[in-house]
Amino acid sequence: MHAGHDLGSLEEATRQFMEARPKLFGIAYRVLGSVVEAEDVVQEAWLRWQKADHADVLEPAAFLATVTTRLAINTAQSARVRREAYVGPWLPEPVDTSADPQMGAERAEAVEMAVLLLLERLNPVERAAYVLREAFDYPYRQVALILETSEGNARQLVSRARKHLATERREQVSRGEHQRLLEVFLTAAQSGDLRTLEQVLAADVVSYADGGGIRGASKIPVVGRPHVSKYLTAFAPRFWPGAQVEWVEANDRPAVLVHSDGRAVALLSIDASAQGIDRLMWVMSPDKLSSYAASSSG
């Protein structure tokens, strides 16, 4: 009789975890900017949930969100060391958001490539506070409990993150305009059309290529319209001939997946404002691309 009850409660615990899973992944991914690291965190949260005394847990969802957030913060703190040894610019690992634009959250906040890139410059606790509040709509009281801090400090952490994003990023264009700018850019980049490139790029545009050390990816960000335009036109004859372009959805924005010889070689995302394209983000790291390509064709 007793064994049956245990089995039932284990089934119930599994159900509760599976129900919370998209949210847990959504928290971990936003804090880490990495699918691989987020999946590890969710797996570890599952192991801890299996060992927990479920009778003591009044709110499974809150318990799981807390464990996941704290594990993600720990992972982010140790990831910092690895990131510092990373060759060239680090970009977030892209995710296909076509099935779930909000990535398990109440709002599609903190999921765009540029936002994740900017959040990376904050410390992991500030990042987590921003994610819990802005994407998951947690009241400050709960943010404070999860982060083991005061409510006043939780407010301060979120406000610091908001200010950082507001000073580093202009007001974004609509989705339609975003797609149009990317289309015009793509045509101009492929043909090495310098004049058109200069029309769509913001004066202070930055181009980041995350190649994880592969040949041909610039090891430093290219900054400013003249430099970026020249770099792109020099790069065009080597890169575009024979390449196939596929429109995809990445991090809640239209993006372009470039294939060559049947394999993905780059995922291009942009950040765009009324000034034009502010950021070009080329994910060329084979590891980051293979997981994206697998998830988007799935």
N, C-alpha and C positions, 0 to 999 in steps of 0.2 A: 504493500500500500504506500509506504513512505517513499520507496524508490520511484514510483509513478509520479508522485508529487514533485520530486527532484527533477525528473525528466521534463515535466510540465513547466516548471519554473525556468529550466534551462532554455526550453523552447521559447518561453515568453521573453527571457533575457536576450536571446538571439533576435527575436522579432523587434524588440525595442532598439537594438543596435542597428539592425538593417534599416529601420525607419529613420534613424538619426544619421545614417552614413553619408548621404549626399551633403548634408549640412556640415558634418565633421570634415569631409574632404574640402568643402568650400572654405572653411576657416583656415585649415592647414595650408592649402594652396595659396591663399591670399597673403598669409604671413611669410611663406617661403618662396613664392614665385617659381616653385618647382613641383612638377607632377610626381616625379620619382620620390622626392623627400616627403611630399604630402601623403603618398600612399603608404610609406613606411610608418609615418606618424599614426595614420588611421589603423594600421595593422597592430601597432603597439597599444593603442587605445583599446582595441578589441581584446588583446591579451589581458590588459588590466581589468577590463569589464568582466571577463570570465572569472578572474580571481576575486572580484569584489563580493562583499556580502550584500546581495541584492535586497535582502529584507531591510537593510539599513538605509537604502537609497530611496528617498521619497520622490525625487524627480530625476528619473533616468536621463532625460534629455539634457538637463542642466549639469548633471554629473559628467556626462560624456563630453559636453562642450568644454567644460573646465579642464578635464584631463587632456583633451586634444589641444586646447590652446596652450597649456603649459608645456606639453611635449613639443609643440611647434616652436615656442619661444626658445626652449633648450636647443633644439635642432638649429634654429637660426643663429644662436650664439656660437655654436661650433662650426656652422657653415661659413661664418664670417672669415675664419682663418683660411678655409679652402678658397673662398672667393678672392681673397687677397693674392693667392698664388695663381689665380686664373689668368690665362694668356689672352690679352686683348679685352675689349669691353664684355661685360656680362649682361645678357638680356634674360628676362624671365622665359621659362619654358612655355611655349604657346599651348593653349588648349582649344579644342573645338567646342564652341558654345552653342552650336546650332540646335541641339536637343534641349539644352537648359541654359538659356541666356543669362540667368541670374546665378548660375553655379551654386545651387543649393541654398541661396540666401533670400532674404525678403526683397532686396534691391540689387540690381546689377552694378553694384558699387565696388570699387577696388578690384576690378577684374581686367580692365584695359591694360595693354602692354605698358603704355607710358606711365600709368598710375603705379603699377607694380614696380617699374624701374625707379620711380621717384620714392616710393615707400622704402625701397631697399636702402636708401641713404639715411633713413631714420633708425633708431635702435629698435630691436625686436619688440620691446614692451609697448613703445609708442605705436608701432605698426599694428600690434594685436588689438590695442585699445581702439584704434581707428576702424579696423575691420569689424570688430564686435558691434561697435556703435553704428557705423555708417552702412554696412552691408547687412548686418543681422538685426539691427534695430533693438539691441539690448538696452534696457534702461541703465543709466550710469551706476545705480546701486549694484546691478548684477555684473557689470564690467569690473567694478571695484572688487567684488567678491572673487571673480575668476582670476584677476591679476593680483590678488592679495594686497590691495592698497586701499587708500581712503577714497570716498566718492569725489572729494575735491580734487584729489590728484588724478583720478580717472578723467575728470572733465579737462584738466590741464593737458594731459597726454593727448586727448583727442583734438583739443584746440591747437596744440603745437603741430600735429600732423596736418590738420586742415590748412593752417597758415603756410606750412612748407609747400603743400600742393598748390595753393593759390598763388604763391609768389613764383613758383617754378613753371606753372602751366597756364596758358591763356584759355579763355572760354572756347569750348569746342564747337566746330560746325555741326550741322545736322548730318544724319546718317547718309542722306542722298548726296549732299555736297561732299562728304567724306569719300564716298564711292566715286563721284565725278573727278575729284582731284587725283585720286589714285589711278583712275583710268587714263587721264591726260598725262600724268607723270609717267606711267608705264610705257605709253606709246612714245613719248619723248625720250625716255631712257633707252628704249630698245633701238631707236634710230639715231641716238646721239644728237638729238635736236636741242642745241644749247639755248636757243632763244626761248623755246617753250618751257624748258626746265627752269630758266630764270624767272619766268612768269608765275610758275606754280610754287616755287620754293620761297619760304619766308627768308628775310635778310639774314637772320641768325640761325638758320636751319642747322641741325646736327644730324649726321649720319653715323649710326652705330652698326658695326658688323660683329656679331658674336659667332666666331668660327671655332672657338675652343682650341685655337692654335693651328687650324688647317691653313694650307697654303692659299694665298690669294685674298684672304680676308684682312682688311686693314686692322693693325694691332691697336690703333688709337682712333677715337672718334674724329670724323672729318667735320670741321666747323665753318659755317658761313657760306652764303650763296655762291660766291665765285669758286671757292675751293670744292664744294660739293658738286657743282655743275661740271667742273673740269674733271674731277675724279670719276664721275659717272660716265662722261663721254669717253674718257680713256679706257674705262672698264668695259664699255658696251661691246666692242668687236670681239673681246675674249669671252664674254659671258653669255650674250643673248643668242647668237646663231645656233640653231639646233635645239634651243630650249623650248619646252612647252609650258604654257602658262595656264594655271587653273585657279578660278576664283573660288575662295573658300571663306569660311567664317572662323575667325580666331579672336578669342577674348572679346566677344561681343562687338566686333567690328568687321567690315569686309576686309579681306586680306588676299594676298596672291601667293600661291604655292608654285614654285618654279621647278620643273623636272628637266633632267638632262639624262639621256641614255636610260630612260625608264626609272631613274631614282630621283627622289626629292633632293634638290641642292640648296634651296633657299626658301624661307617664308618671309615675305615682305609685309610689314605693317607700318602704317603711318599715324602720326598724330597731327591734326590739322585745325587751324583757327582761321579767323577772318584774314590773317596775314598770309595765309598759304600753308604749306606743309612745314611744320615746326620740327618734326623728328621723323627720320627714316630709320626703321629698325629691321635689320636683315638678320634673321636667325639662320645661321649656316652650319652650326654645330651638328654633326651627324647624329649624336645621341638625342638631342632635343628634337630634331626633325623626324627621326624614325618613330618616336612615340607619338608625335602629332599626326604623322601620316597614317599610322596604324589606327589611331582613334577616329580620324575623320573619314577613313574609308569603311570603318566598322559599321 
